[in-house]
Amino acid sequence: MDYFSNFGIKDIADILCVALLLFYLYKMMKRTGSLNMFIGIIVFILVWMIVSQVLEMQLLGVVLDKLVDVGVIALIVLFADDIRRFFRDLGTRTRTGKLYKWLSKHNRKNEDAALWQPVVKACSSMSDSKEGALIVIQNNDLLSELVQVGETIDANINQQLLENIFFKNSPLHDGAVIINNYRIESAACILPISHSENVPKQFGLRHRAALGITQLCDAAAIVVSEETGCISVFKGNSYRIGITQQELEQFLLER
């Protein structure tokens, strides 16, 4: 009763901060396919609090305290990339960028449609000839680490260039092309593979890579299947398989 009588705004803010932290950890581990690990961590924390605070078992409490210290370091090592991405996002002007895009959307619609036509036509052509392709379109999240791994292109978007990159005998056809600010920035980039349990069985490595990169950041991805010629698009945890040329153009305009 004494505790609740002293319960104030500061305590409410404290609870909300912890809840937000747990929610972010839940999203991060769900995205990386480690949801069971998150549940295990929550159970361990509850047991630790009961043993240390409620039951006041000193010996077991000391052992669990040491495990918590080691566990924090282990989590930092395991999720170093996600932690780095979180702090990077705090320093970006994501909200401002979205507001600017919303205000200038109508003025740039026709211009965007013309700029994306080489991508649309290249994907349509590769779909007809059943040449596999994987194209990633950078948004607010930076992909500099992936760009450095690939081969630097730094050229304007061009239909023939995209088709030559993904030609079966081309040395650059394996991997992904990254487009940034309407320019082909890099090719033959290696992307992280999605380990989600809900991935359809018909997905190959290109589809899993597209899903993996779009789950980790706000980029969009286009995949042309080498087996079926189907064009698929990926954004976040969602994807569409077997879209038409017109639907691809609409996807690029709305990305």
C-alpha positions as CSV (number, residue, x, y, z in Angstrom):
1,M,0.0,0.0,0.0
2,D,2.9,2.4,0.8
3,Y,4.3,1.7,-2.7
4,F,1.0,2.6,-4.5
5,S,0.5,5.7,-2.3
6,N,3.9,7.0,-3.7
7,F,3.1,6.0,-7.3
8,G,3.4,9.1,-9.5
9,I,4.0,10.4,-13.0
10,K,7.6,9.5,-12.9
11,D,6.7,5.8,-12.3
12,I,4.2,5.9,-15.1
13,A,6.9,7.2,-17.5
14,D,9.3,4.6,-16.2
15,I,6.9,1.8,-17.0
16,L,6.2,3.2,-20.4
17,C,9.9,3.4,-21.3
18,V,10.4,-0.2,-20.2
19,A,7.3,-1.2,-22.3
20,L,8.6,0.6,-25.4
21,L,12.0,-1.0,-24.9
22,L,10.4,-4.5,-24.7
23,F,8.2,-3.7,-27.7
24,Y,11.3,-2.7,-29.8
25,L,13.1,-5.9,-28.7
26,Y,10.1,-7.9,-29.7
27,K,9.9,-6.3,-33.2
28,M,13.7,-6.7,-33.7
29,M,13.7,-10.4,-32.7
30,K,10.6,-11.2,-34.7
31,R,12.1,-9.6,-37.7
32,T,15.3,-11.6,-37.3
33,G,13.5,-14.8,-36.6
34,S,14.5,-14.9,-32.9
35,L,11.0,-14.7,-31.4
36,N,11.5,-17.8,-29.3
37,M,14.7,-16.2,-27.9
38,F,12.7,-13.1,-26.9
39,I,10.2,-15.2,-25.0
40,G,13.0,-17.1,-23.3
41,I,14.6,-13.8,-22.2
42,I,11.3,-12.5,-20.8
43,V,10.8,-15.7,-18.8
44,F,14.4,-15.5,-17.5
45,I,13.9,-11.9,-16.4
46,L,10.7,-12.7,-14.6
47,V,12.4,-15.6,-12.8
48,W,15.3,-13.4,-11.9
49,M,13.1,-10.7,-10.5
50,I,11.0,-13.2,-8.4
51,V,14.1,-14.9,-7.0
52,S,16.0,-11.7,-6.3
53,Q,13.2,-9.3,-5.2
54,V,10.3,-11.4,-4.0
55,L,11.8,-14.6,-2.6
56,E,15.1,-12.9,-1.7
57,M,17.1,-16.1,-2.4
58,Q,20.6,-14.6,-2.1
59,L,22.8,-17.4,-3.5
60,L,20.6,-18.2,-6.5
61,G,20.1,-14.4,-6.9
62,V,23.9,-13.9,-7.2
63,V,24.2,-16.6,-9.8
64,L,21.4,-15.1,-11.8
65,D,22.9,-11.7,-11.5
66,K,26.1,-12.9,-13.1
67,L,24.2,-14.6,-15.9
68,V,22.4,-11.4,-16.6
69,D,25.7,-9.5,-16.9
70,V,27.1,-12.1,-19.3
71,G,23.7,-12.3,-21.1
72,V,23.7,-8.6,-21.9
73,I,27.1,-8.8,-23.5
74,A,26.0,-11.9,-25.5
75,L,22.9,-10.1,-26.8
76,I,25.0,-7.1,-27.9
77,V,27.3,-9.4,-29.8
78,L,24.4,-11.3,-31.4
79,F,22.4,-8.3,-32.4
80,A,25.2,-5.8,-33.1
81,D,23.8,-5.0,-36.6
82,D,20.3,-4.3,-35.4
83,I,21.6,-2.2,-32.5
84,R,23.8,-0.2,-34.9
85,R,20.8,0.3,-37.2
86,F,18.6,1.5,-34.3
87,F,21.0,4.3,-33.3
88,R,21.6,5.2,-37.0
89,D,17.8,5.6,-37.4
90,L,17.7,8.0,-34.4
91,G,20.1,10.3,-36.3
92,T,18.2,10.3,-39.5
93,R,15.4,12.7,-40.5
94,T,12.9,10.0,-41.5
95,R,9.8,11.9,-40.5
96,T,11.1,15.1,-42.3
97,G,11.9,13.1,-45.4
98,K,8.4,11.5,-45.5
99,L,6.8,14.9,-45.0
100,Y,8.9,16.4,-47.8
101,K,8.0,13.5,-50.1
102,W,4.3,13.9,-49.3
103,L,4.4,17.6,-50.1
104,S,6.2,17.1,-53.4
105,K,4.5,13.9,-54.4
106,H,2.1,15.4,-56.9
107,N,4.8,17.6,-58.6
108,R,7.2,14.7,-59.1
109,K,4.7,12.0,-60.2
110,N,5.2,12.4,-63.9
111,E,8.9,12.9,-63.5
112,D,9.2,9.7,-61.4
113,A,7.2,7.7,-63.9
114,A,9.7,8.6,-66.6
115,L,12.7,7.8,-64.4
116,W,11.4,4.4,-63.5
117,Q,10.5,3.3,-67.0
118,P,14.0,1.7,-67.7
119,V,13.5,-0.5,-64.6
120,V,10.0,-1.4,-65.6
121,K,11.0,-2.2,-69.2
122,A,14.1,-4.1,-68.1
123,C,12.2,-6.3,-65.7
124,S,9.5,-6.9,-68.3
125,S,12.1,-8.0,-70.9
126,M,14.0,-10.2,-68.4
127,S,10.6,-11.7,-67.4
128,D,9.9,-12.7,-71.0
129,S,13.4,-14.2,-71.5
130,K,13.3,-15.8,-67.9
131,E,16.5,-14.2,-66.8
132,G,16.8,-13.9,-63.0
133,A,17.2,-10.5,-61.5
134,L,17.3,-8.9,-58.0
135,I,17.0,-5.1,-57.7
136,V,17.0,-3.2,-54.4
137,I,15.8,0.4,-54.2
138,Q,17.2,2.3,-51.3
139,N,14.9,4.6,-49.3
140,N,15.9,6.4,-46.1
141,D,18.0,3.6,-44.5
142,L,21.5,3.6,-45.8
143,L,22.9,0.5,-47.6
144,S,26.5,1.7,-47.7
145,E,27.8,-1.6,-46.2
146,L,26.1,-3.7,-48.9
147,V,27.3,-1.3,-51.6
148,Q,30.9,-1.6,-50.6
149,V,30.8,-5.3,-50.8
150,G,29.5,-5.2,-54.4
151,E,31.0,-3.8,-57.6
152,T,30.6,0.0,-58.0
153,I,28.6,1.0,-61.1
154,D,27.5,4.6,-60.4
155,A,25.5,5.1,-63.6
156,N,22.1,6.4,-64.5
157,I,19.3,3.9,-64.7
158,N,19.4,2.3,-68.1
159,Q,17.4,-0.6,-69.5
160,Q,20.3,-2.1,-71.5
161,L,22.7,-1.8,-68.6
162,L,20.3,-3.7,-66.2
163,E,19.7,-6.4,-68.7
164,N,23.5,-6.8,-69.4
165,I,24.2,-7.0,-65.6
166,F,21.7,-9.8,-65.1
167,F,22.6,-11.6,-68.4
168,K,23.3,-15.3,-67.5
169,N,26.9,-15.2,-68.7
170,S,27.7,-11.8,-67.1
171,P,30.1,-11.9,-64.1
172,L,27.7,-9.5,-62.2
173,H,24.5,-11.5,-62.6
174,D,24.8,-13.1,-59.2
175,G,23.8,-10.8,-56.4
176,A,21.7,-7.7,-56.3
177,V,21.7,-4.3,-58.0
178,I,21.3,-1.4,-55.6
179,I,19.6,1.8,-56.9
180,N,19.9,5.0,-55.0
181,N,18.6,8.4,-56.0
182,Y,17.7,7.2,-59.5
183,R,21.2,5.8,-60.1
184,I,22.6,2.3,-60.3
185,E,25.0,2.5,-57.4
186,S,26.4,-1.0,-57.2
187,A,26.0,-4.5,-58.6
188,A,26.7,-8.1,-57.4
189,C,25.8,-7.1,-53.8
190,I,25.4,-9.9,-51.3
191,L,22.2,-9.5,-49.3
192,P,21.2,-11.1,-46.0
193,I,18.9,-14.1,-46.4
194,S,15.5,-14.2,-44.6
195,H,15.2,-17.0,-42.1
196,S,11.6,-16.5,-41.4
197,E,9.6,-19.7,-40.9
198,N,6.7,-18.3,-43.0
199,V,8.6,-18.0,-46.3
200,P,6.8,-19.9,-49.1
201,K,8.6,-23.1,-50.2
202,Q,8.7,-21.9,-53.8
203,F,11.0,-19.0,-52.9
204,G,14.5,-19.3,-54.1
205,L,17.6,-17.5,-52.9
206,R,16.8,-14.3,-54.8
207,H,13.3,-14.1,-53.1
208,R,14.7,-14.9,-49.7
209,A,17.4,-12.2,-50.1
210,A,14.8,-9.7,-51.2
211,L,12.6,-10.5,-48.2
212,G,15.7,-10.4,-45.9
213,I,16.8,-6.9,-46.9
214,T,13.3,-5.4,-46.8
215,Q,12.7,-6.9,-43.4
216,L,15.9,-5.2,-42.1
217,C,15.4,-1.8,-43.6
218,D,12.9,0.4,-45.5
219,A,14.2,-0.5,-48.9
220,A,12.1,-2.0,-51.6
221,A,13.1,-5.0,-53.8
222,I,12.1,-6.4,-57.2
223,V,12.8,-10.0,-58.1
224,V,12.5,-11.6,-61.6
225,S,12.3,-15.4,-61.3
226,E,14.7,-17.3,-63.4
227,E,12.4,-20.4,-63.4
228,T,9.0,-18.9,-64.1
229,G,9.8,-15.4,-65.2
230,C,7.3,-14.0,-62.7
231,I,8.0,-10.5,-61.3
232,S,7.7,-10.1,-57.5
233,V,8.0,-7.0,-55.3
234,F,8.9,-6.8,-51.6
235,K,8.4,-4.1,-49.0
236,G,8.8,-4.7,-45.3
237,N,7.2,-8.0,-44.4
238,S,4.8,-7.9,-47.4
239,Y,5.3,-9.1,-50.9
240,R,3.4,-9.6,-54.1
241,I,4.2,-12.4,-56.6
242,G,3.5,-12.5,-60.3
243,I,2.6,-8.8,-60.9
244,T,2.1,-7.2,-64.3
245,Q,4.2,-4.4,-65.9
246,Q,1.6,-1.8,-64.9
247,E,1.5,-3.0,-61.3
248,L,5.3,-2.8,-61.1
249,E,5.2,0.8,-62.4
250,Q,2.6,1.6,-59.8
251,F,4.6,-0.1,-57.0
252,L,7.7,2.0,-57.9
253,L,5.6,5.2,-57.9
254,E,4.1,4.5,-54.5
255,R,7.2,3.1,-52.8
